[in-house]
Amino acid sequence: MNRLKSLLLGGLLASVSIAALSTHANASIVNFRNEHLNTNTIAFNNAKLIRERQLHEQQLREQKARELRERQAREQKARELRERQARLHH
């Protein structure tokens, strides 16, 4: 009878151990997936920030180029006006 109890208790202990190991393995897989997901999320967010910064920098370059063209056009008109006035007064 003691031998039967010992076998049953050993079997129960083995089952519990296997269940615990399985639970631990599943938890490790879930942790790995979460960490991988977090890494992907961080990489996606970083890429998004980089794209937004590049777009902002491109918009600033375009604005500066537009302002330069406008200033050059104003200077050209002012030069032409001075030349016309100089011709009229001489």
C-alpha positions in Angstrom: 0.0 0.0 0.0 2.8 2.4 0.9 4.4 1.6 -2.5 1.2 2.5 -4.3 0.9 5.7 -2.4 4.5 6.5 -3.2 4.0 5.8 -6.9 0.8 7.9 -7.0 2.6 10.7 -5.1 5.6 10.5 -7.5 3.3 10.6 -10.5 1.4 13.6 -9.1 4.7 15.3 -8.4 6.0 14.6 -11.9 2.7 15.9 -13.4 2.9 19.1 -11.4 6.5 19.6 -12.4 5.7 19.1 -16.1 2.8 21.5 -15.8 5.0 24.1 -14.1 7.7 23.8 -16.7 5.2 24.1 -19.5 3.7 27.2 -17.8 7.2 28.7 -17.5 8.0 27.9 -21.1 4.7 29.5 -22.3 5.4 32.6 -20.1 8.9 32.8 -21.7 7.4 32.7 -25.2 4.8 35.4 -24.3 7.6 37.5 -22.8 9.7 37.0 -25.9 6.8 38.0 -28.2 6.1 41.1 -26.0 9.7 42.2 -26.1 9.8 41.6 -29.9 6.6 43.6 -30.3 8.0 46.4 -28.1 11.1 46.5 -30.1 9.1 46.6 -33.3 6.9 49.4 -31.9 10.0 51.4 -30.8 11.6 50.9 -34.3 8.3 52.0 -36.0 8.1 55.1 -33.7 11.7 56.0 -34.4 11.2 55.6 -38.1 8.1 57.8 -37.9 10.0 60.5 -36.0 12.8 60.4 -38.5 10.4 60.7 -41.4 8.6 63.6 -39.7 11.9 65.4 -39.0 13.1 64.9 -42.6 9.8 66.2 -43.9 10.1 69.3 -41.6 13.6 69.9 -42.7 12.6 69.6 -46.4 9.8 72.1 -45.8 12.2 74.5 -44.2 14.6 74.2 -47.1 11.8 74.8 -49.6 10.6 77.9 -47.5 14.1 79.3 -47.5 14.5 78.8 -51.2 11.2 80.5 -51.9 12.1 83.4 -49.6 15.5 83.7 -51.4 13.8 83.7 -54.9 11.3 86.4 -53.6 14.1 88.5 -52.2 16.1 88.2 -55.5 13.0 89.2 -57.5 12.5 92.3 -55.2 16.1 93.3 -55.6 15.9 92.9 -59.4 12.8 95.1 -59.6 14.4 97.7 -57.3 17.6 97.7 -59.5 15.5 98.0 -62.7 13.5 100.9 -61.1 16.8 102.7 -60.1 18.2 102.3 -63.6 15.0 103.7 -65.2 15.0 106.7 -62.8 18.7 107.3 -63.5 18.0 107.3 -67.3 15.0 109.7 -66.8 17.0 112.2 -64.7 20.0 112.4 -67.0 
